[in-house]
Amino acid sequence: MMAGSAWFAPIVLARSRHSWRFLALLLPLFLLLARHLLGHFLRRLLRLVSHLHTVLSEG
């Protein structure tokens, strides 16, 4: 049992190390996408607040 675990451990470590490298490569893309979506959301929110301010100030 222990020999099987000792044989299996390097495979798991290599796989996790590979996935960390994969995540490190994808992280900048995720950050760019998140920044783009956040900017888009904030622009829409600002437009909505501006519209509400215009409507409320007219009435």
PDB file of N, H, CA, C and O in Angstrom:
ATOM      1  N   MET A   1       0.826  -1.205   0.000  1.00  0.00           N
ATOM      2  CA  MET A   1       0.000   0.000   0.000  1.00  0.00           C
ATOM      3  C   MET A   1       0.862   1.259   0.000  1.00  0.00           C
ATOM      4  O   MET A   1       0.625   2.191  -0.767  1.00  0.00           O
ATOM      5  N   MET A   2       1.862   1.267   0.870  1.00  0.00           N
ATOM      6  H   MET A   2       2.055   0.510   1.493  1.00  0.00           H
ATOM      7  CA  MET A   2       2.732   2.439   0.937  1.00  0.00           C
ATOM      8  C   MET A   2       3.543   2.603  -0.347  1.00  0.00           C
ATOM      9  O   MET A   2       3.771   3.721  -0.809  1.00  0.00           O
ATOM     10  N   ALA A   3       3.974   1.485  -0.915  1.00  0.00           N
ATOM     11  H   ALA A   3       3.788   0.576  -0.541  1.00  0.00           H
ATOM     12  CA  ALA A   3       4.736   1.566  -2.161  1.00  0.00           C
ATOM     13  C   ALA A   3       3.861   2.125  -3.284  1.00  0.00           C
ATOM     14  O   ALA A   3       4.330   2.896  -4.121  1.00  0.00           O
ATOM     15  N   GLY A   4       2.606   1.737  -3.293  1.00  0.00           N
ATOM     16  H   GLY A   4       2.225   1.111  -2.613  1.00  0.00           H
ATOM     17  CA  GLY A   4       1.696   2.279  -4.291  1.00  0.00           C
ATOM     18  C   GLY A   4       1.487   3.769  -4.114  1.00  0.00           C
ATOM     19  O   GLY A   4       1.422   4.512  -5.093  1.00  0.00           O
ATOM     20  N   SER A   5       1.380   4.211  -2.865  1.00  0.00           N
ATOM     21  H   SER A   5       1.432   3.607  -2.069  1.00  0.00           H
ATOM     22  CA  SER A   5       1.218   5.633  -2.589  1.00  0.00           C
ATOM     23  C   SER A   5       2.472   6.402  -2.977  1.00  0.00           C
ATOM     24  O   SER A   5       2.394   7.496  -3.535  1.00  0.00           O
ATOM     25  N   ALA A   6       3.639   5.816  -2.673  1.00  0.00           N
ATOM     26  H   ALA A   6       3.702   4.927  -2.219  1.00  0.00           H
ATOM     27  CA  ALA A   6       4.893   6.483  -3.021  1.00  0.00           C
ATOM     28  C   ALA A   6       5.044   6.595  -4.538  1.00  0.00           C
ATOM     29  O   ALA A   6       5.616   7.564  -5.037  1.00  0.00           O
ATOM     30  N   TRP A   7       4.535   5.608  -5.267  1.00  0.00           N
ATOM     31  H   TRP A   7       4.070   4.821  -4.862  1.00  0.00           H
ATOM     32  CA  TRP A   7       4.605   5.661  -6.724  1.00  0.00           C
ATOM     33  C   TRP A   7       3.613   6.687  -7.282  1.00  0.00           C
ATOM     34  O   TRP A   7       3.874   7.319  -8.306  1.00  0.00           O
ATOM     35  N   PHE A   8       2.475   6.845  -6.600  1.00  0.00           N
ATOM     36  H   PHE A   8       2.263   6.332  -5.768  1.00  0.00           H
ATOM     37  CA  PHE A   8       1.410   7.711  -7.096  1.00  0.00           C
ATOM     38  C   PHE A   8       1.672   9.184  -6.781  1.00  0.00           C
ATOM     39  O   PHE A   8       1.234  10.063  -7.523  1.00  0.00           O
ATOM     40  N   ALA A   9       2.386   9.458  -5.680  1.00  0.00           N
ATOM     41  H   ALA A   9       2.741   8.743  -5.077  1.00  0.00           H
ATOM     42  CA  ALA A   9       2.591  10.840  -5.238  1.00  0.00           C
ATOM     43  C   ALA A   9       3.276  11.724  -6.287  1.00  0.00           C
ATOM     44  O   ALA A   9       2.801  12.835  -6.521  1.00  0.00           O
ATOM     45  N   PRO A  10       4.365  11.290  -6.929  1.00  0.00           N
ATOM     46  CA  PRO A  10       4.982  12.183  -7.930  1.00  0.00           C
ATOM     47  C   PRO A  10       4.061  12.526  -9.085  1.00  0.00           C
ATOM     48  O   PRO A  10       4.143  13.620  -9.644  1.00  0.00           O
ATOM     49  N   ILE A  11       3.184  11.599  -9.448  1.00  0.00           N
ATOM     50  H   ILE A  11       3.117  10.711  -8.994  1.00  0.00           H
ATOM     51  CA  ILE A  11       2.244  11.881 -10.536  1.00  0.00           C
ATOM     52  C   ILE A  11       1.272  12.983 -10.113  1.00  0.00           C
ATOM     53  O   ILE A  11       0.983  13.898 -10.884  1.00  0.00           O
ATOM     54  N   VAL A  12       0.774  12.886  -8.888  1.00  0.00           N
ATOM     55  H   VAL A  12       1.008  12.143  -8.261  1.00  0.00           H
ATOM     56  CA  VAL A  12      -0.153  13.906  -8.389  1.00  0.00           C
ATOM     57  C   VAL A  12       0.554  15.250  -8.283  1.00  0.00           C
ATOM     58  O   VAL A  12      -0.002  16.281  -8.662  1.00  0.00           O
ATOM     59  N   LEU A  13       1.789  15.239  -7.765  1.00  0.00           N
ATOM     60  H   LEU A  13       2.241  14.402  -7.458  1.00  0.00           H
ATOM     61  CA  LEU A  13       2.537  16.491  -7.639  1.00  0.00           C
ATOM     62  C   LEU A  13       2.835  17.100  -9.005  1.00  0.00           C
ATOM     63  O   LEU A  13       2.724  18.313  -9.182  1.00  0.00           O
ATOM     64  N   ALA A  14       3.209  16.274  -9.958  1.00  0.00           N
ATOM     65  H   ALA A  14       3.299  15.289  -9.814  1.00  0.00           H
ATOM     66  CA  ALA A  14       3.490  16.786 -11.298  1.00  0.00           C
ATOM     67  C   ALA A  14       2.224  17.362 -11.926  1.00  0.00           C
ATOM     68  O   ALA A  14       2.258  18.400 -12.588  1.00  0.00           O
ATOM     69  N   ARG A  15       1.123  16.678 -11.710  1.00  0.00           N
ATOM     70  H   ARG A  15       1.096  15.835 -11.173  1.00  0.00           H
ATOM     71  CA  ARG A  15      -0.127  17.172 -12.276  1.00  0.00           C
ATOM     72  C   ARG A  15      -0.534  18.492 -11.618  1.00  0.00           C
ATOM     73  O   ARG A  15      -0.963  19.415 -12.311  1.00  0.00           O
ATOM     74  N   SER A  16      -0.406  18.594 -10.293  1.00  0.00           N
ATOM     75  H   SER A  16      -0.058  17.844  -9.731  1.00  0.00           H
ATOM     76  CA  SER A  16      -0.784  19.837  -9.624  1.00  0.00           C
ATOM     77  C   SER A  16       0.172  20.963 -10.014  1.00  0.00           C
ATOM     78  O   SER A  16      -0.247  22.111 -10.156  1.00  0.00           O
ATOM     79  N   ARG A  17       1.455  20.637 -10.186  1.00  0.00           N
ATOM     80  H   ARG A  17       1.796  19.704 -10.071  1.00  0.00           H
ATOM     81  CA  ARG A  17       2.408  21.665 -10.596  1.00  0.00           C
ATOM     82  C   ARG A  17       2.065  22.151 -11.996  1.00  0.00           C
ATOM     83  O   ARG A  17       2.148  23.346 -12.281  1.00  0.00           O
ATOM     84  N   HIS A  18       1.682  21.232 -12.864  1.00  0.00           N
ATOM     85  H   HIS A  18       1.614  20.261 -12.633  1.00  0.00           H
ATOM     86  CA  HIS A  18       1.291  21.608 -14.218  1.00  0.00           C
ATOM     87  C   HIS A  18       0.035  22.478 -14.193  1.00  0.00           C
ATOM     88  O   HIS A  18      -0.064  23.454 -14.936  1.00  0.00           O
ATOM     89  N   SER A  19      -0.922  22.123 -13.336  1.00  0.00           N
ATOM     90  H   SER A  19      -0.842  21.330 -12.732  1.00  0.00           H
ATOM     91  CA  SER A  19      -2.146  22.916 -13.286  1.00  0.00           C
ATOM     92  C   SER A  19      -1.873  24.303 -12.704  1.00  0.00           C
ATOM     93  O   SER A  19      -2.520  25.273 -13.099  1.00  0.00           O
ATOM     94  N   TRP A  20      -0.917  24.410 -11.762  1.00  0.00           N
ATOM     95  H   TRP A  20      -0.391  23.622 -11.441  1.00  0.00           H
ATOM     96  CA  TRP A  20      -0.562  25.742 -11.245  1.00  0.00           C
ATOM     97  C   TRP A  20       0.053  26.589 -12.349  1.00  0.00           C
ATOM     98  O   TRP A  20      -0.230  27.783 -12.457  1.00  0.00           O
ATOM     99  N   ARG A  21       0.905  25.962 -13.177  1.00  0.00           N
ATOM    100  H   ARG A  21       1.135  24.993 -13.090  1.00  0.00           H
ATOM    101  CA  ARG A  21       1.505  26.703 -14.291  1.00  0.00           C
ATOM    102  C   ARG A  21       0.418  27.128 -15.273  1.00  0.00           C
ATOM    103  O   ARG A  21       0.449  28.240 -15.798  1.00  0.00           O
ATOM    104  N   PHE A  22      -0.535  26.245 -15.515  1.00  0.00           N
ATOM    105  H   PHE A  22      -0.561  25.342 -15.088  1.00  0.00           H
ATOM    106  CA  PHE A  22      -1.648  26.552 -16.407  1.00  0.00           C
ATOM    107  C   PHE A  22      -2.468  27.723 -15.863  1.00  0.00           C
ATOM    108  O   PHE A  22      -2.844  28.627 -16.610  1.00  0.00           O
ATOM    109  N   LEU A  23      -2.745  27.699 -14.538  1.00  0.00           N
ATOM    110  H   LEU A  23      -2.440  26.965 -13.932  1.00  0.00           H
ATOM    111  CA  LEU A  23      -3.489  28.800 -13.926  1.00  0.00           C
ATOM    112  C   LEU A  23      -2.700  30.094 -13.976  1.00  0.00           C
ATOM    113  O   LEU A  23      -3.274  31.163 -14.183  1.00  0.00           O
ATOM    114  N   ALA A  24      -1.383  30.011 -13.787  1.00  0.00           N
ATOM    115  H   ALA A  24      -0.916  29.143 -13.619  1.00  0.00           H
ATOM    116  CA  ALA A  24      -0.551  31.215 -13.847  1.00  0.00           C
ATOM    117  C   ALA A  24      -0.572  31.817 -15.250  1.00  0.00           C
ATOM    118  O   ALA A  24      -0.491  33.035 -15.406  1.00  0.00           O
ATOM    119  N   LEU A  25      -0.679  30.970 -16.264  1.00  0.00           N
ATOM    120  H   LEU A  25      -0.744  29.981 -16.138  1.00  0.00           H
ATOM    121  CA  LEU A  25      -0.773  31.492 -17.625  1.00  0.00           C
ATOM    122  C   LEU A  25      -2.139  32.111 -17.897  1.00  0.00           C
ATOM    123  O   LEU A  25      -2.247  33.098 -18.624  1.00  0.00           O
ATOM    124  N   LEU A  26      -3.178  31.527 -17.311  1.00  0.00           N
ATOM    125  H   LEU A  26      -3.090  30.725 -16.721  1.00  0.00           H
ATOM    126  CA  LEU A  26      -4.524  32.036 -17.562  1.00  0.00           C
ATOM    127  C   LEU A  26      -4.897  33.220 -16.681  1.00  0.00           C
ATOM    128  O   LEU A  26      -5.830  33.957 -16.997  1.00  0.00           O
ATOM    129  N   LEU A  27      -4.179  33.410 -15.581  1.00  0.00           N
ATOM    130  H   LEU A  27      -3.421  32.812 -15.323  1.00  0.00           H
ATOM    131  CA  LEU A  27      -4.544  34.469 -14.638  1.00  0.00           C
ATOM    132  C   LEU A  27      -4.583  35.857 -15.280  1.00  0.00           C
ATOM    133  O   LEU A  27      -5.547  36.586 -15.044  1.00  0.00           O
ATOM    134  N   PRO A  28      -3.588  36.264 -16.081  1.00  0.00           N
ATOM    135  CA  PRO A  28      -3.695  37.591 -16.714  1.00  0.00           C
ATOM    136  C   PRO A  28      -4.918  37.730 -17.603  1.00  0.00           C
ATOM    137  O   PRO A  28      -5.524  38.800 -17.662  1.00  0.00           O
ATOM    138  N   LEU A  29      -5.289  36.655 -18.297  1.00  0.00           N
ATOM    139  H   LEU A  29      -4.797  35.785 -18.249  1.00  0.00           H
ATOM    140  CA  LEU A  29      -6.484  36.726 -19.137  1.00  0.00           C
ATOM    141  C   LEU A  29      -7.739  36.903 -18.295  1.00  0.00           C
ATOM    142  O   LEU A  29      -8.626  37.683 -18.641  1.00  0.00           O
ATOM    143  N   PHE A  30      -7.805  36.163 -17.173  1.00  0.00           N
ATOM    144  H   PHE A  30      -7.084  35.530 -16.892  1.00  0.00           H
ATOM    145  CA  PHE A  30      -8.950  36.322 -16.277  1.00  0.00           C
ATOM    146  C   PHE A  30      -9.013  37.741 -15.714  1.00  0.00           C
ATOM    147  O   PHE A  30     -10.094  38.317 -15.598  1.00  0.00           O
ATOM    148  N   LEU A  31      -7.852  38.303 -15.366  1.00  0.00           N
ATOM    149  H   LEU A  31      -6.973  37.834 -15.460  1.00  0.00           H
ATOM    150  CA  LEU A  31      -7.832  39.658 -14.813  1.00  0.00           C
ATOM    151  C   LEU A  31      -8.268  40.682 -15.854  1.00  0.00           C
ATOM    152  O   LEU A  31      -9.007  41.614 -15.536  1.00  0.00           O
ATOM    153  N   LEU A  32      -7.818  40.518 -17.083  1.00  0.00           N
ATOM    154  H   LEU A  32      -7.218  39.761 -17.341  1.00  0.00           H
ATOM    155  CA  LEU A  32      -8.242  41.439 -18.138  1.00  0.00           C
ATOM    156  C   LEU A  32      -9.746  41.350 -18.372  1.00  0.00           C
ATOM    157  O   LEU A  32     -10.418  42.369 -18.526  1.00  0.00           O
ATOM    158  N   LEU A  33     -10.267  40.131 -18.399  1.00  0.00           N
ATOM    159  H   LEU A  33      -9.721  39.302 -18.274  1.00  0.00           H
ATOM    160  CA  LEU A  33     -11.700  39.950 -18.606  1.00  0.00           C
ATOM    161  C   LEU A  33     -12.496  40.548 -17.451  1.00  0.00           C
ATOM    162  O   LEU A  33     -13.515  41.203 -17.670  1.00  0.00           O
ATOM    163  N   ALA A  34     -12.033  40.323 -16.222  1.00  0.00           N
ATOM    164  H   ALA A  34     -11.205  39.790 -16.045  1.00  0.00           H
ATOM    165  CA  ALA A  34     -12.735  40.867 -15.059  1.00  0.00           C
ATOM    166  C   ALA A  34     -12.704  42.392 -15.078  1.00  0.00           C
ATOM    167  O   ALA A  34     -13.697  43.045 -14.756  1.00  0.00           O
ATOM    168  N   ARG A  35     -11.550  42.959 -15.460  1.00  0.00           N
ATOM    169  H   ARG A  35     -10.744  42.429 -15.721  1.00  0.00           H
ATOM    170  CA  ARG A  35     -11.457  44.422 -15.500  1.00  0.00           C
ATOM    171  C   ARG A  35     -12.382  44.987 -16.569  1.00  0.00           C
ATOM    172  O   ARG A  35     -13.019  46.020 -16.364  1.00  0.00           O
ATOM    173  N   HIS A  36     -12.454  44.309 -17.710  1.00  0.00           N
ATOM    174  H   HIS A  36     -11.936  43.469 -17.877  1.00  0.00           H
ATOM    175  CA  HIS A  36     -13.338  44.757 -18.780  1.00  0.00           C
ATOM    176  C   HIS A  36     -14.796  44.694 -18.345  1.00  0.00           C
ATOM    177  O   HIS A  36     -15.554  45.640 -18.562  1.00  0.00           O
ATOM    178  N   LEU A  37     -15.193  43.571 -17.725  1.00  0.00           N
ATOM    179  H   LEU A  37     -14.577  42.803 -17.549  1.00  0.00           H
ATOM    180  CA  LEU A  37     -16.583  43.426 -17.296  1.00  0.00           C
ATOM    181  C   LEU A  37     -16.928  44.415 -16.197  1.00  0.00           C
ATOM    182  O   LEU A  37     -18.029  44.965 -16.178  1.00  0.00           O
ATOM    183  N   LEU A  38     -15.992  44.647 -15.278  1.00  0.00           N
ATOM    184  H   LEU A  38     -15.098  44.200 -15.293  1.00  0.00           H
ATOM    185  CA  LEU A  38     -16.239  45.602 -14.203  1.00  0.00           C
ATOM    186  C   LEU A  38     -16.379  47.014 -14.762  1.00  0.00           C
ATOM    187  O   LEU A  38     -17.258  47.765 -14.339  1.00  0.00           O
ATOM    188  N   GLY A  39     -15.522  47.376 -15.705  1.00  0.00           N
ATOM    189  H   GLY A  39     -14.808  46.766 -16.048  1.00  0.00           H
ATOM    190  CA  GLY A  39     -15.625  48.694 -16.325  1.00  0.00           C
ATOM    191  C   GLY A  39     -16.939  48.858 -17.067  1.00  0.00           C
ATOM    192  O   GLY A  39     -17.566  49.914 -16.998  1.00  0.00           O
ATOM    193  N   HIS A  40     -17.359  47.817 -17.777  1.00  0.00           N
ATOM    194  H   HIS A  40     -16.849  46.958 -17.833  1.00  0.00           H
ATOM    195  CA  HIS A  40     -18.630  47.859 -18.498  1.00  0.00           C
ATOM    196  C   HIS A  40     -19.787  48.030 -17.523  1.00  0.00           C
ATOM    197  O   HIS A  40     -20.689  48.832 -17.762  1.00  0.00           O
ATOM    198  N   PHE A  41     -19.765  47.275 -16.421  1.00  0.00           N
ATOM    199  H   PHE A  41     -19.032  46.623 -16.226  1.00  0.00           H
ATOM    200  CA  PHE A  41     -20.819  47.362 -15.419  1.00  0.00           C
ATOM    201  C   PHE A  41     -20.849  48.752 -14.778  1.00  0.00           C
ATOM    202  O   PHE A  41     -21.922  49.321 -14.577  1.00  0.00           O
ATOM    203  N   LEU A  42     -19.674  49.296 -14.461  1.00  0.00           N
ATOM    204  H   LEU A  42     -18.803  48.834 -14.625  1.00  0.00           H
ATOM    205  CA  LEU A  42     -19.631  50.610 -13.823  1.00  0.00           C
ATOM    206  C   LEU A  42     -20.111  51.706 -14.768  1.00  0.00           C
ATOM    207  O   LEU A  42     -20.765  52.653 -14.333  1.00  0.00           O
ATOM    208  N   ARG A  43     -19.793  51.588 -16.066  1.00  0.00           N
ATOM    209  H   ARG A  43     -19.262  50.818 -16.420  1.00  0.00           H
ATOM    210  CA  ARG A  43     -20.290  52.581 -17.023  1.00  0.00           C
ATOM    211  C   ARG A  43     -21.809  52.532 -17.113  1.00  0.00           C
ATOM    212  O   ARG A  43     -22.467  53.572 -17.160  1.00  0.00           O
ATOM    213  N   ARG A  44     -22.366  51.325 -17.137  1.00  0.00           N
ATOM    214  H   ARG A  44     -21.831  50.481 -17.098  1.00  0.00           H
ATOM    215  CA  ARG A  44     -23.832  51.208 -17.193  1.00  0.00           C
ATOM    216  C   ARG A  44     -24.476  51.760 -15.923  1.00  0.00           C
ATOM    217  O   ARG A  44     -25.514  52.421 -15.982  1.00  0.00           O
ATOM    218  N   LEU A  45     -23.859  51.488 -14.784  1.00  0.00           N
ATOM    219  H   LEU A  45     -23.017  50.951 -14.736  1.00  0.00           H
ATOM    220  CA  LEU A  45     -24.387  51.985 -13.518  1.00  0.00           C
ATOM    221  C   LEU A  45     -24.332  53.511 -13.471  1.00  0.00           C
ATOM    222  O   LEU A  45     -25.268  54.162 -13.007  1.00  0.00           O
ATOM    223  N   LEU A  46     -23.226  54.073 -13.956  1.00  0.00           N
ATOM    224  H   LEU A  46     -22.465  53.545 -14.333  1.00  0.00           H
ATOM    225  CA  LEU A  46     -23.098  55.529 -13.975  1.00  0.00           C
ATOM    226  C   LEU A  46     -24.136  56.154 -14.901  1.00  0.00           C
ATOM    227  O   LEU A  46     -24.701  57.201 -14.587  1.00  0.00           O
ATOM    228  N   ARG A  47     -24.388  55.510 -16.048  1.00  0.00           N
ATOM    229  H   ARG A  47     -23.929  54.659 -16.303  1.00  0.00           H
ATOM    230  CA  ARG A  47     -25.399  56.023 -16.964  1.00  0.00           C
ATOM    231  C   ARG A  47     -26.787  55.959 -16.330  1.00  0.00           C
ATOM    232  O   ARG A  47     -27.590  56.876 -16.496  1.00  0.00           O
ATOM    233  N   LEU A  48     -27.069  54.870 -15.602  1.00  0.00           N
ATOM    234  H   LEU A  48     -26.416  54.125 -15.468  1.00  0.00           H
ATOM    235  CA  LEU A  48     -28.361  54.735 -14.934  1.00  0.00           C
ATOM    236  C   LEU A  48     -28.533  55.802 -13.856  1.00  0.00           C
ATOM    237  O   LEU A  48     -29.599  56.408 -13.747  1.00  0.00           O
ATOM    238  N   VAL A  49     -27.495  56.034 -13.064  1.00  0.00           N
ATOM    239  H   VAL A  49     -26.629  55.542 -13.153  1.00  0.00           H
ATOM    240  CA  VAL A  49     -27.576  57.051 -12.014  1.00  0.00           C
ATOM    241  C   VAL A  49     -27.754  58.432 -12.631  1.00  0.00           C
ATOM    242  O   VAL A  49     -28.527  59.246 -12.124  1.00  0.00           O
ATOM    243  N   SER A  50     -27.046  58.698 -13.717  1.00  0.00           N
ATOM    244  H   SER A  50     -26.418  58.037 -14.128  1.00  0.00           H
ATOM    245  CA  SER A  50     -27.191  59.981 -14.394  1.00  0.00           C
ATOM    246  C   SER A  50     -28.609  60.153 -14.933  1.00  0.00           C
ATOM    247  O   SER A  50     -29.191  61.233 -14.835  1.00  0.00           O
ATOM    248  N   HIS A  51     -29.159  59.083 -15.501  1.00  0.00           N
ATOM    249  H   HIS A  51     -28.686  58.205 -15.581  1.00  0.00           H
ATOM    250  CA  HIS A  51     -30.524  59.137 -16.019  1.00  0.00           C
ATOM    251  C   HIS A  51     -31.521  59.379 -14.887  1.00  0.00           C
ATOM    252  O   HIS A  51     -32.429  60.199 -15.023  1.00  0.00           O
ATOM    253  N   LEU A  52     -31.355  58.666 -13.773  1.00  0.00           N
ATOM    254  H   LEU A  52     -30.618  58.000 -13.663  1.00  0.00           H
ATOM    255  CA  LEU A  52     -32.260  58.871 -12.638  1.00  0.00           C
ATOM    256  C   LEU A  52     -32.151  60.286 -12.091  1.00  0.00           C
ATOM    257  O   LEU A  52     -33.154  60.894 -11.715  1.00  0.00           O
ATOM    258  N   HIS A  53     -30.932  60.807 -12.047  1.00  0.00           N
ATOM    259  H   HIS A  53     -30.117  60.313 -12.352  1.00  0.00           H
ATOM    260  CA  HIS A  53     -30.753  62.174 -11.563  1.00  0.00           C
ATOM    261  C   HIS A  53     -31.469  63.166 -12.481  1.00  0.00           C
ATOM    262  O   HIS A  53     -32.089  64.118 -12.006  1.00  0.00           O
ATOM    263  N   THR A  54     -31.383  62.943 -13.796  1.00  0.00           N
ATOM    264  H   THR A  54     -30.879  62.170 -14.182  1.00  0.00           H
ATOM    265  CA  THR A  54     -32.062  63.822 -14.751  1.00  0.00           C
ATOM    266  C   THR A  54     -33.576  63.742 -14.583  1.00  0.00           C
ATOM    267  O   THR A  54     -34.256  64.768 -14.566  1.00  0.00           O
ATOM    268  N   VAL A  55     -34.100  62.530 -14.459  1.00  0.00           N
ATOM    269  H   VAL A  55     -33.547  61.697 -14.472  1.00  0.00           H
ATOM    270  CA  VAL A  55     -35.548  62.351 -14.321  1.00  0.00           C
ATOM    271  C   VAL A  55     -36.044  62.971 -13.023  1.00  0.00           C
ATOM    272  O   VAL A  55     -37.069  63.653 -13.014  1.00  0.00           O
ATOM    273  N   LEU A  56     -35.327  62.743 -11.928  1.00  0.00           N
ATOM    274  H   LEU A  56     -34.495  62.189 -11.935  1.00  0.00           H
ATOM    275  CA  LEU A  56     -35.779  63.264 -10.640  1.00  0.00           C
ATOM    276  C   LEU A  56     -35.632  64.778 -10.550  1.00  0.00           C
ATOM    277  O   LEU A  56     -36.437  65.433  -9.888  1.00  0.00           O
ATOM    278  N   SER A  57     -34.627  65.342 -11.199  1.00  0.00           N
ATOM    279  H   SER A  57     -33.973  64.810 -11.736  1.00  0.00           H
ATOM    280  CA  SER A  57     -34.454  66.791 -11.121  1.00  0.00           C
ATOM    281  C   SER A  57     -35.482  67.519 -11.988  1.00  0.00           C
ATOM    282  O   SER A  57     -35.802  68.676 -11.716  1.00  0.00           O
ATOM    283  N   GLU A  58     -36.006  66.858 -13.030  1.00  0.00           N
ATOM    284  H   GLU A  58     -35.746  65.918 -13.251  1.00  0.00           H
ATOM    285  CA  GLU A  58     -37.041  67.481 -13.851  1.00  0.00           C
ATOM    286  C   GLU A  58     -38.375  67.518 -13.111  1.00  0.00           C
ATOM    287  O   GLU A  58     -39.139  68.475 -13.243  1.00  0.00           O
ATOM    288  N   GLY A  59     -38.651  66.470 -12.331  1.00  0.00           N
ATOM    289  H   GLY A  59     -38.030  65.693 -12.224  1.00  0.00           H
ATOM    290  CA  GLY A  59     -39.948  66.375 -11.665  1.00  0.00           C
ATOM    291  C   GLY A  59     -39.954  67.085 -10.383  1.00  0.00           C
ATOM    292  O   GLY A  59     -40.973  67.104  -9.692  1.00  0.00           O
TER     293      GLY A  59
END
